[in-house]
Amino acid sequence: MSPQEMLVRRIRRALADRRTREVSMFGGLSFMVDGALAVSAGSDGDLLVRIDPTRRDELAARPGAKPAVMKNGREMGERWLQVDPVGLAGEDDLAFWVGVGVAARPD
């Protein structure tokens, strides 16, 4: 099983109690929660996370977190972080980041 497939399974478990839709975008499998993008599982097992930009410094300081960068090398902007697999090692780690993504969705 690929790193992305393993992460997708874990995200599905973390979002089991939410209404979700899965969409291929950003080179990964994105999870729409109540119609808005929250997180996306990348092909290398990394996680793209929508964030509240007022928490950017705090969240970027967590293990494995860094600015999200598009394939063309440009940063995605202040509302996105990428979390490497090292920052997603435990189920509590993943649940934290999925919660961040869900909470940061636009109203």
MOPAC internal coordinates of N, CA, C and O (Angstrom, degrees):
PM7 1SCF
backbone

  N    0.0000 0     0.00 0     0.00 0    0    0    0
  C    1.4509 1     0.00 0     0.00 0    1    0    0
  C    1.5355 1   108.17 1     0.00 0    2    1    0
  O    1.2310 1   120.55 1   -43.99 1    3    2    1
  N    1.3175 1   116.55 1   136.01 1    3    2    1
  C    1.4641 1   120.70 1  -178.04 1    5    3    2
  C    1.5358 1   110.86 1   -73.84 1    6    5    3
  O    1.2310 1   120.44 1   -19.63 1    7    6    5
  N    1.3351 1   116.77 1   160.37 1    7    6    5
  C    1.4684 1   119.76 1   176.25 1    9    7    6
  C    1.5299 1   112.13 1   -56.85 1   10    9    7
  O    1.2310 1   120.33 1   142.45 1   11   10    9
  N    1.3299 1   116.98 1   -37.55 1   11   10    9
  C    1.4641 1   119.91 1   179.15 1   13   11   10
  C    1.5259 1   110.38 1   -65.51 1   14   13   11
  O    1.2310 1   120.19 1   134.98 1   15   14   13
  N    1.3188 1   117.25 1   -45.02 1   15   14   13
  C    1.4655 1   120.26 1  -179.84 1   17   15   14
  C    1.5276 1   111.53 1   -61.47 1   18   17   15
  O    1.2310 1   120.48 1   139.98 1   19   18   17
  N    1.3155 1   116.68 1   -40.02 1   19   18   17
  C    1.4692 1   119.74 1   178.29 1   21   19   18
  C    1.5306 1   110.10 1   -64.79 1   22   21   19
  O    1.2310 1   120.19 1   137.39 1   23   22   21
  N    1.3281 1   117.24 1   -42.61 1   23   22   21
  C    1.4621 1   120.19 1   179.45 1   25   23   22
  C    1.5253 1   110.75 1   -65.90 1   26   25   23
  O    1.2310 1   120.00 1   138.31 1   27   26   25
  N    1.3131 1   117.61 1   -41.69 1   27   26   25
  C    1.4714 1   120.94 1   178.48 1   29   27   26
  C    1.5213 1   110.37 1   -57.43 1   30   29   27
  O    1.2310 1   120.05 1   135.44 1   31   30   29
  N    1.3087 1   117.51 1   -44.56 1   31   30   29
  C    1.4774 1   120.34 1   178.55 1   33   31   30
  C    1.5287 1   110.93 1   -60.51 1   34   33   31
  O    1.2310 1   120.88 1   137.75 1   35   34   33
  N    1.3207 1   115.92 1   -42.25 1   35   34   33
  C    1.4643 1   119.84 1  -179.91 1   37   35   34
  C    1.5304 1   111.07 1   -66.07 1   38   37   35
  O    1.2310 1   120.35 1   139.60 1   39   38   37
  N    1.3260 1   116.93 1   -40.40 1   39   38   37
  C    1.4713 1   120.32 1   178.72 1   41   39   38
  C    1.5247 1   110.06 1   -64.77 1   42   41   39
  O    1.2310 1   120.34 1   137.14 1   43   42   41
  N    1.3093 1   116.96 1   -42.86 1   43   42   41
  C    1.4717 1   119.78 1   178.07 1   45   43   42
  C    1.5169 1   111.40 1   -57.21 1   46   45   43
  O    1.2310 1   120.43 1   138.82 1   47   46   45
  N    1.3343 1   116.78 1   -41.18 1   47   46   45
  C    1.4782 1   119.88 1   177.31 1   49   47   46
  C    1.5264 1   110.50 1   -65.20 1   50   49   47
  O    1.2310 1   120.59 1   137.89 1   51   50   49
  N    1.3379 1   116.47 1   -42.11 1   51   50   49
  C    1.4678 1   120.29 1  -178.35 1   53   51   50
  C    1.5273 1   111.78 1   -65.86 1   54   53   51
  O    1.2310 1   120.47 1   152.37 1   55   54   53
  N    1.3276 1   116.71 1   -27.63 1   55   54   53
  C    1.4671 1   120.84 1  -178.29 1   57   55   54
  C    1.5258 1   112.82 1  -105.59 1   58   57   55
  O    1.2310 1   120.04 1  -163.69 1   59   58   57
  N    1.3181 1   117.54 1    16.31 1   59   58   57
  C    1.4643 1   121.55 1  -173.91 1   61   59   58
  C    1.5235 1   113.38 1   -56.96 1   62   61   59
  O    1.2310 1   119.91 1   150.73 1   63   62   61
  N    1.3138 1   117.77 1   -29.27 1   63   62   61
  C    1.4669 1   120.51 1  -177.72 1   65   63   62
  C    1.5289 1   113.05 1   -94.50 1   66   65   63
  O    1.2310 1   119.96 1  -171.85 1   67   66   65
  N    1.3227 1   117.69 1     8.15 1   67   66   65
  C    1.4672 1   122.73 1  -178.41 1   69   67   66
  C    1.5235 1   110.05 1  -113.66 1   70   69   67
  O    1.2310 1   121.00 1   -26.37 1   71   70   69
  N    1.3239 1   115.70 1   153.63 1   71   70   69
  C    1.4629 1   120.95 1   173.76 1   73   71   70
  C    1.5282 1   107.40 1   -81.14 1   74   73   71
  O    1.2310 1   120.26 1   -65.51 1   75   74   73
  N    1.3223 1   117.10 1   114.49 1   75   74   73
  C    1.4636 1   120.98 1  -175.68 1   77   75   74
  C    1.5275 1   111.12 1  -126.67 1   78   77   75
  O    1.2310 1   122.27 1   -18.48 1   79   78   77
  N    1.3185 1   113.26 1   161.52 1   79   78   77
  C    1.4629 1   122.07 1   171.84 1   81   79   78
  C    1.5196 1   106.16 1  -138.75 1   82   81   79
  O    1.2310 1   120.32 1   -44.27 1   83   82   81
  N    1.3207 1   116.99 1   135.73 1   83   82   81
  C    1.4594 1   121.63 1  -179.14 1   85   83   82
  C    1.5271 1   109.09 1  -101.32 1   86   85   83
  O    1.2310 1   121.05 1   -47.35 1   87   86   85
  N    1.3423 1   115.60 1   132.65 1   87   86   85
  C    1.4606 1   121.77 1  -176.28 1   89   87   86
  C    1.5247 1   108.70 1  -137.12 1   90   89   87
  O    1.2310 1   120.40 1   -45.58 1   91   90   89
  N    1.3297 1   116.84 1   134.42 1   91   90   89
  C    1.4633 1   120.00 1   174.70 1   93   91   90
  C    1.5263 1   108.71 1   -76.56 1   94   93   91
  O    1.2310 1   120.68 1   -60.09 1   95   94   93
  N    1.3273 1   116.30 1   119.91 1   95   94   93
  C    1.4692 1   122.23 1   175.54 1   97   95   94
  C    1.5123 1   109.03 1  -165.74 1   98   97   95
  O    1.2310 1   120.54 1   -16.96 1   99   98   97
  N    1.3153 1   116.58 1   163.04 1   99   98   97
  C    1.4606 1   123.08 1  -179.60 1  101   99   98
  C    1.5291 1   111.83 1    56.56 1  102  101   99
  O    1.2310 1   120.24 1  -151.78 1  103  102  101
  N    1.3162 1   117.14 1    28.22 1  103  102  101
  C    1.4540 1   120.59 1   179.76 1  105  103  102
  C    1.5172 1   113.61 1    72.54 1  106  105  103
  O    1.2310 1   120.40 1  -165.42 1  107  106  105
  N    1.3220 1   116.84 1    14.58 1  107  106  105
  C    1.4543 1   120.15 1  -179.11 1  109  107  106
  C    1.5102 1   111.14 1  -145.69 1  110  109  107
  O    1.2310 1   120.64 1    14.98 1  111  110  109
  N    1.3108 1   116.39 1  -165.02 1  111  110  109
  C    1.4543 1   122.14 1   175.60 1  113  111  110
  C    1.5188 1   107.32 1  -108.06 1  114  113  111
  O    1.2310 1   121.49 1   -66.42 1  115  114  113
  N    1.3298 1   114.76 1   113.58 1  115  114  113
  C    1.4644 1   120.84 1  -175.78 1  117  115  114
  C    1.5180 1   110.57 1   -94.63 1  118  117  115
  O    1.2310 1   121.63 1   -31.28 1  119  118  117
  N    1.3254 1   114.49 1   148.72 1  119  118  117
  C    1.4544 1   122.01 1   179.93 1  121  119  118
  C    1.5157 1   109.35 1  -113.09 1  122  121  119
  O    1.2310 1   121.92 1   -65.80 1  123  122  121
  N    1.3349 1   113.92 1   114.20 1  123  122  121
  C    1.4543 1   121.71 1   176.51 1  125  123  122
  C    1.5326 1   106.23 1   -92.07 1  126  125  123
  O    1.2310 1   120.87 1   -52.31 1  127  126  125
  N    1.3124 1   115.95 1   127.69 1  127  126  125
  C    1.4624 1   121.20 1   178.56 1  129  127  126
  C    1.5157 1   107.20 1  -114.55 1  130  129  127
  O    1.2310 1   120.96 1   -60.09 1  131  130  129
  N    1.3356 1   115.77 1   119.91 1  131  130  129
  C    1.4597 1   121.58 1  -175.56 1  133  131  130
  C    1.5278 1   110.66 1    51.06 1  134  133  131
  O    1.2310 1   120.58 1  -141.01 1  135  134  133
  N    1.3373 1   116.51 1    38.99 1  135  134  133
  C    1.4524 1   122.16 1   174.07 1  137  135  134
  C    1.5184 1   116.60 1    87.79 1  138  137  135
  O    1.2310 1   119.32 1   179.55 1  139  138  137
  N    1.3325 1   118.90 1    -0.45 1  139  138  137
  C    1.4685 1   121.32 1  -178.87 1  141  139  138
  C    1.5270 1   110.22 1  -125.61 1  142  141  139
  O    1.2310 1   121.06 1   -39.31 1  143  142  141
  N    1.3360 1   115.57 1   140.69 1  143  142  141
  C    1.4566 1   121.12 1  -178.94 1  145  143  142
  C    1.5287 1   110.96 1   -65.07 1  146  145  143
  O    1.2310 1   121.08 1   -50.41 1  147  146  145
  N    1.3307 1   115.54 1   129.59 1  147  146  145
  C    1.4656 1   121.23 1   177.95 1  149  147  146
  C    1.5279 1   110.85 1  -112.01 1  150  149  147
  O    1.2310 1   120.30 1   126.72 1  151  150  149
  N    1.3374 1   117.02 1   -53.28 1  151  150  149
  C    1.4634 1   122.47 1  -178.04 1  153  151  150
  C    1.5206 1   109.51 1  -144.61 1  154  153  151
  O    1.2310 1   121.27 1   -17.63 1  155  154  153
  N    1.3373 1   115.18 1   162.37 1  155  154  153
  C    1.4583 1   121.07 1   176.62 1  157  155  154
  C    1.5198 1   109.34 1  -142.20 1  158  157  155
  O    1.2310 1   120.80 1   -47.24 1  159  158  157
  N    1.3329 1   116.08 1   132.76 1  159  158  157
  C    1.4655 1   122.17 1   178.58 1  161  159  158
  C    1.5158 1   108.98 1   -87.60 1  162  161  159
  O    1.2310 1   120.52 1   -60.75 1  163  162  161
  N    1.3321 1   116.61 1   119.25 1  163  162  161
  C    1.4553 1   121.83 1  -179.46 1  165  163  162
  C    1.5243 1   112.46 1   -83.52 1  166  165  163
  O    1.2310 1   121.06 1   -15.26 1  167  166  165
  N    1.3151 1   115.57 1   164.74 1  167  166  165
  C    1.4569 1   120.95 1  -176.05 1  169  167  166
  C    1.5307 1   113.44 1   -64.79 1  170  169  167
  O    1.2310 1   120.22 1   156.52 1  171  170  169
  N    1.3310 1   117.19 1   -23.48 1  171  170  169
  C    1.4685 1   120.97 1   179.36 1  173  171  170
  C    1.5299 1   112.87 1   -94.92 1  174  173  171
  O    1.2310 1   120.54 1  -171.97 1  175  174  173
  N    1.3351 1   116.57 1     8.03 1  175  174  173
  C    1.4603 1   120.05 1  -179.06 1  177  175  174
  C    1.5123 1   112.99 1    85.35 1  178  177  175
  O    1.2310 1   120.44 1  -166.52 1  179  178  177
  N    1.3438 1   116.77 1    13.48 1  179  178  177
  C    1.4563 1   120.63 1   175.66 1  181  179  178
  C    1.5227 1   108.50 1   -90.58 1  182  181  179
  O    1.2310 1   120.58 1   -15.66 1  183  182  181
  N    1.3144 1   116.49 1   164.34 1  183  182  181
  C    1.4523 1   122.31 1  -175.50 1  185  183  182
  C    1.5197 1   109.92 1  -122.50 1  186  185  183
  O    1.2310 1   120.68 1   -55.39 1  187  186  185
  N    1.3272 1   116.30 1   124.61 1  187  186  185
  C    1.4494 1   121.99 1   171.63 1  189  187  186
  C    1.5206 1   106.50 1   -88.93 1  190  189  187
  O    1.2310 1   120.39 1   -51.82 1  191  190  189
  N    1.3324 1   116.87 1   128.18 1  191  190  189
  C    1.4634 1   121.32 1  -174.09 1  193  191  190
  C    1.5165 1   110.39 1  -126.61 1  194  193  191
  O    1.2310 1   120.78 1   -51.67 1  195  194  193
  N    1.3379 1   116.11 1   128.33 1  195  194  193
  C    1.4643 1   120.67 1   170.35 1  197  195  194
  C    1.5302 1   107.15 1   -73.76 1  198  197  195
  O    1.2310 1   120.26 1   -45.61 1  199  198  197
  N    1.3195 1   117.11 1   134.39 1  199  198  197
  C    1.4653 1   119.90 1  -179.10 1  201  199  198
  C    1.5237 1   111.01 1  -129.24 1  202  201  199
  O    1.2310 1   121.31 1   -18.20 1  203  202  201
  N    1.2988 1   115.10 1   161.80 1  203  202  201
  C    1.4609 1   122.38 1   168.58 1  205  203  202
  C    1.5228 1   105.66 1   -78.82 1  206  205  203
  O    1.2310 1   119.54 1   -60.37 1  207  206  205
  N    1.3293 1   118.49 1   119.63 1  207  206  205
  C    1.4642 1   119.42 1  -175.56 1  209  207  206
  C    1.5308 1   114.01 1   -61.55 1  210  209  207
  O    1.2310 1   119.52 1   160.32 1  211  210  209
  N    1.3217 1   118.51 1   -19.68 1  211  210  209
  C    1.4679 1   119.96 1   177.56 1  213  211  210
  C    1.5286 1   111.20 1   -71.37 1  214  213  211
  O    1.2310 1   119.97 1   164.47 1  215  214  213
  N    1.3334 1   117.67 1   -15.53 1  215  214  213
  C    1.4712 1   122.83 1   178.93 1  217  215  214
  C    1.5237 1   112.38 1  -103.77 1  218  217  215
  O    1.2310 1   119.94 1  -174.23 1  219  218  217
  N    1.3232 1   117.71 1     5.77 1  219  218  217
  C    1.4653 1   121.70 1  -171.92 1  221  219  218
  C    1.5303 1   113.08 1   -54.37 1  222  221  219
  O    1.2310 1   119.53 1   130.22 1  223  222  221
  N    1.3181 1   118.50 1   -49.78 1  223  222  221
  C    1.4670 1   120.62 1  -178.07 1  225  223  222
  C    1.5286 1   111.55 1   -61.94 1  226  225  223
  O    1.2310 1   121.09 1   134.25 1  227  226  225
  N    1.3138 1   115.53 1   -45.75 1  227  226  225
  C    1.4664 1   120.98 1   179.26 1  229  227  226
  C    1.5233 1   111.06 1   -59.95 1  230  229  227
  O    1.2310 1   120.42 1   132.53 1  231  230  229
  N    1.3264 1   116.80 1   -47.47 1  231  230  229
  C    1.4665 1   121.03 1  -177.13 1  233  231  230
  C    1.5193 1   112.20 1   -71.66 1  234  233  231
  O    1.2310 1   120.15 1   143.62 1  235  234  233
  N    1.3280 1   117.33 1   -36.38 1  235  234  233
  C    1.4652 1   120.90 1  -179.65 1  237  235  234
  C    1.5254 1   112.03 1   -67.52 1  238  237  235
  O    1.2310 1   120.32 1   161.87 1  239  238  237
  N    1.3261 1   117.00 1   -18.13 1  239  238  237
  C    1.4626 1   121.21 1   179.44 1  241  239  238
  C    1.5358 1   112.54 1   -82.66 1  242  241  239
  O    1.2310 1   120.22 1   171.71 1  243  242  241
  N    1.3249 1   117.18 1    -8.29 1  243  242  241
  C    1.4748 1   120.43 1  -179.62 1  245  243  242
  C    1.5294 1   110.39 1   -75.90 1  246  245  243
  O    1.2310 1   120.10 1   -26.53 1  247  246  245
  N    1.3274 1   117.42 1   153.47 1  247  246  245
  C    1.4681 1   121.20 1  -179.25 1  249  247  246
  C    1.5317 1   112.30 1   -54.60 1  250  249  247
  O    1.2310 1   121.05 1   -47.75 1  251  250  249
  N    1.3165 1   115.61 1   132.25 1  251  250  249
  C    1.4555 1   121.92 1   175.71 1  253  251  250
  C    1.5140 1   116.18 1    82.02 1  254  253  251
  O    1.2310 1   119.79 1   172.27 1  255  254  253
  N    1.3289 1   118.00 1    -7.73 1  255  254  253
  C    1.4654 1   121.09 1  -176.45 1  257  255  254
  C    1.5194 1   111.24 1   -87.83 1  258  257  255
  O    1.2310 1   121.43 1   -38.20 1  259  258  257
  N    1.3374 1   114.87 1   141.80 1  259  258  257
  C    1.4618 1   120.85 1   177.61 1  261  259  258
  C    1.5311 1   107.97 1  -158.07 1  262  261  259
  O    1.2310 1   120.05 1   -14.90 1  263  262  261
  N    1.3290 1   117.51 1   165.10 1  263  262  261
  C    1.4631 1   119.10 1   177.86 1  265  263  262
  C    1.5339 1   110.29 1   -58.61 1  266  265  263
  O    1.2310 1   120.95 1   -39.30 1  267  266  265
  N    1.3085 1   115.78 1   140.70 1  267  266  265
  C    1.4601 1   120.47 1   177.64 1  269  267  266
  C    1.5228 1   109.35 1   -77.58 1  270  269  267
  O    1.2310 1   121.19 1   -46.98 1  271  270  269
  N    1.3264 1   115.33 1   133.02 1  271  270  269
  C    1.4647 1   121.63 1  -177.13 1  273  271  270
  C    1.5251 1   109.03 1  -122.86 1  274  273  271
  O    1.2310 1   120.89 1   -45.58 1  275  274  273
  N    1.3340 1   115.90 1   134.42 1  275  274  273
  C    1.4639 1   121.32 1   177.50 1  277  275  274
  C    1.5288 1   110.03 1   -75.91 1  278  277  275
  O    1.2310 1   120.64 1   -11.78 1  279  278  277
  N    1.3108 1   116.38 1   168.22 1  279  278  277
  C    1.4706 1   120.94 1  -179.30 1  281  279  278
  C    1.5244 1   112.53 1   -59.95 1  282  281  279
  O    1.2310 1   119.96 1   154.28 1  283  282  281
  N    1.3284 1   117.69 1   -25.72 1  283  282  281
  C    1.4607 1   120.59 1   179.34 1  285  283  282
  C    1.5343 1   112.46 1   -82.86 1  286  285  283
  O    1.2310 1   120.37 1  -177.86 1  287  286  285
  N    1.3388 1   116.89 1     2.14 1  287  286  285
  C    1.4556 1   121.51 1   177.03 1  289  287  286
  C    1.5164 1   115.06 1    92.18 1  290  289  287
  O    1.2310 1   120.08 1   174.75 1  291  290  289
  N    1.3093 1   117.46 1    -5.25 1  291  290  289
  C    1.4703 1   120.70 1   179.61 1  293  291  290
  C    1.5197 1   110.81 1   -86.29 1  294  293  291
  O    1.2310 1   121.09 1   -36.42 1  295  294  293
  N    1.3397 1   115.51 1   143.58 1  295  294  293
  C    1.4665 1   119.76 1   175.90 1  297  295  294
  C    1.5201 1   109.84 1   -68.76 1  298  297  295
  O    1.2310 1   121.12 1   -33.66 1  299  298  297
  N    1.3232 1   115.46 1   146.34 1  299  298  297
  C    1.4596 1   120.88 1  -179.00 1  301  299  298
  C    1.5254 1   112.84 1   -76.03 1  302  301  299
  O    1.2310 1   120.03 1   161.14 1  303  302  301
  N    1.3095 1   117.55 1   -18.86 1  303  302  301
  C    1.4557 1   120.09 1   180.00 1  305  303  302
  C    1.5151 1   112.09 1   120.78 1  306  305  303
  O    1.2310 1   121.53 1    -3.40 1  307  306  305
  N    1.3061 1   114.69 1   176.60 1  307  306  305
  C    1.4669 1   120.92 1  -171.57 1  309  307  306
  C    1.5219 1   114.39 1   -71.38 1  310  309  307
  O    1.2310 1   119.57 1   167.95 1  311  310  309
  N    1.3084 1   118.43 1   -12.05 1  311  310  309
  C    1.4655 1   121.37 1  -178.41 1  313  311  310
  C    1.5247 1   113.77 1   -93.63 1  314  313  311
  O    1.2310 1   119.79 1  -171.91 1  315  314  313
  N    1.3552 1   118.01 1     8.09 1  315  314  313
  C    1.4577 1   120.02 1  -174.84 1  317  315  314
  C    1.5212 1   111.44 1  -136.18 1  318  317  315
  O    1.2310 1   121.17 1   -43.70 1  319  318  317
  N    1.3209 1   115.38 1   136.30 1  319  318  317
  C    1.4632 1   122.81 1   169.79 1  321  319  318
  C    1.5153 1   108.55 1  -127.19 1  322  321  319
  O    1.2310 1   121.26 1   -23.66 1  323  322  321
  N    1.3132 1   115.20 1   156.34 1  323  322  321
  C    1.4526 1   122.49 1   173.20 1  325  323  322
  C    1.5234 1   106.81 1  -114.41 1  326  325  323
  O    1.2310 1   120.71 1   -44.62 1  327  326  325
  N    1.3113 1   116.24 1   135.38 1  327  326  325
  C    1.4614 1   121.25 1   179.57 1  329  327  326
  C    1.5211 1   108.10 1  -117.59 1  330  329  327
  O    1.2310 1   120.88 1   -60.31 1  331  330  329
  N    1.3269 1   115.93 1   119.69 1  331  330  329
  C    1.4604 1   122.11 1   178.79 1  333  331  330
  C    1.5315 1   109.62 1   -70.89 1  334  333  331
  O    1.2310 1   120.28 1   -19.84 1  335  334  333
  N    1.3357 1   117.07 1   160.16 1  335  334  333
  C    1.4645 1   120.31 1  -179.70 1  337  335  334
  C    1.5333 1   114.17 1   -52.51 1  338  337  335
  O    1.2310 1   119.63 1   148.71 1  339  338  337
  N    1.3309 1   118.32 1   -31.29 1  339  338  337
  C    1.4706 1   119.83 1   179.29 1  341  339  338
  C    1.5425 1   110.94 1   -59.91 1  342  341  339
  O    1.2310 1   120.10 1   147.96 1  343  342  341
  N    1.3112 1   117.41 1   -32.04 1  343  342  341
  C    1.4658 1   121.33 1   179.13 1  345  343  342
  C    1.5124 1   113.66 1   -83.96 1  346  345  343
  O    1.2310 1   120.63 1   179.25 1  347  346  345
  N    1.3396 1   116.39 1    -0.75 1  347  346  345
  C    1.4665 1   122.26 1  -178.11 1  349  347  346
  C    1.5209 1   111.80 1  -120.17 1  350  349  347
  O    1.2310 1   120.60 1  -160.90 1  351  350  349
  N    1.3312 1   116.47 1    19.10 1  351  350  349
  C    1.4664 1   121.67 1  -170.78 1  353  351  350
  C    1.5207 1   113.32 1   -57.91 1  354  353  351
  O    1.2310 1   120.15 1   133.50 1  355  354  353
  N    1.3104 1   117.32 1   -46.50 1  355  354  353
  C    1.4567 1   120.59 1  -177.56 1  357  355  354
  C    1.5156 1   112.15 1  -102.07 1  358  357  355
  O    1.2310 1   120.73 1   -18.05 1  359  358  357
  N    1.3271 1   116.22 1   161.95 1  359  358  357
  C    1.4638 1   119.99 1   178.91 1  361  359  358
  C    1.5275 1   111.19 1   -64.64 1  362  361  359
  O    1.2310 1   120.15 1   147.39 1  363  362  361
  N    1.3402 1   117.32 1   -32.61 1  363  362  361
  C    1.4698 1   119.98 1   176.12 1  365  363  362
  C    1.5214 1   110.80 1   -65.44 1  366  365  363
  O    1.2310 1   120.11 1   142.73 1  367  366  365
  N    1.3352 1   117.40 1   -37.27 1  367  366  365
  C    1.4630 1   121.31 1   177.76 1  369  367  366
  C    1.5248 1   110.14 1   -62.84 1  370  369  367
  O    1.2310 1   120.59 1   131.27 1  371  370  369
  N    1.3238 1   116.48 1   -48.73 1  371  370  369
  C    1.4555 1   120.10 1   179.52 1  373  371  370
  C    1.5226 1   110.75 1   -63.04 1  374  373  371
  O    1.2310 1   120.09 1   136.05 1  375  374  373
  N    1.3241 1   117.43 1   -43.95 1  375  374  373
  C    1.4644 1   120.67 1   179.67 1  377  375  374
  C    1.5255 1   110.80 1   -59.60 1  378  377  375
  O    1.2310 1   120.24 1   141.49 1  379  378  377
  N    1.3246 1   117.15 1   -38.51 1  379  378  377
  C    1.4650 1   120.60 1   177.35 1  381  379  378
  C    1.5203 1   109.92 1   -58.52 1  382  381  379
  O    1.2310 1   120.54 1   128.00 1  383  382  381
  N    1.3482 1   116.58 1   -52.00 1  383  382  381
  C    1.4604 1   120.32 1  -175.63 1  385  383  382
  C    1.5297 1   112.29 1   -68.04 1  386  385  383
  O    1.2310 1   120.00 1   142.17 1  387  386  385
  N    1.3054 1   117.61 1   -37.83 1  387  386  385
  C    1.4693 1   119.78 1   176.06 1  389  387  386
  C    1.5244 1   109.17 1   -63.13 1  390  389  387
  O    1.2310 1   120.18 1   139.35 1  391  390  389
  N    1.3270 1   117.26 1   -40.65 1  391  390  389
  C    1.4625 1   120.87 1   176.61 1  393  391  390
  C    1.5158 1   112.42 1   -61.78 1  394  393  391
  O    1.2310 1   120.32 1   140.74 1  395  394  393
  N    1.3242 1   116.98 1   -39.26 1  395  394  393
  C    1.4707 1   121.14 1   176.94 1  397  395  394
  C    1.5255 1   109.47 1   -60.93 1  398  397  395
  O    1.2310 1   120.81 1   132.96 1  399  398  397
  N    1.3297 1   116.07 1   -47.04 1  399  398  397
  C    1.4535 1   120.43 1  -179.20 1  401  399  398
  C    1.5107 1   113.18 1   -63.19 1  402  401  399
  O    1.2310 1   120.47 1   137.66 1  403  402  401
  N    1.3281 1   116.70 1   -42.34 1  403  402  401
  C    1.4576 1   120.98 1   178.92 1  405  403  402
  C    1.5226 1   110.71 1   -64.93 1  406  405  403
  O    1.2310 1   120.11 1   136.83 1  407  406  405
  N    1.3162 1   117.39 1   -43.17 1  407  406  405
  C    1.4638 1   121.47 1  -178.53 1  409  407  406
  C    1.5290 1   112.87 1   -67.77 1  410  409  407
  O    1.2310 1   119.97 1   153.63 1  411  410  409
  N    1.3366 1   117.65 1   -26.37 1  411  410  409
  C    1.4566 1   120.93 1  -175.03 1  413  411  410
  C    1.5321 1   113.73 1   -89.70 1  414  413  411
  O    1.2310 1   120.04 1   179.28 1  415  414  413
  N    1.3147 1   117.52 1    -0.72 1  415  414  413
  C    1.4624 1   119.38 1   179.69 1  417  415  414
  C    1.5264 1   109.73 1   -62.54 1  418  417  415
  O    1.2310 1   120.40 1   -33.24 1  419  418  417
  N    1.3224 1   116.83 1   146.76 1  419  418  417
  C    1.4714 1   119.40 1   178.18 1  421  419  418
  C    1.5288 1   110.62 1   -65.96 1  422  421  419
  O    1.2310 1   121.20 1   -29.92 1  423  422  421
  N    1.3114 1   115.32 1   150.08 1  423  422  421
  C    1.4896 1   119.90 1   178.87 1  425  423  422
  C    1.5150 1   111.32 1   -72.43 1  426  425  423
  O    1.2310 1   120.10 1   180.00 1  427  426  425

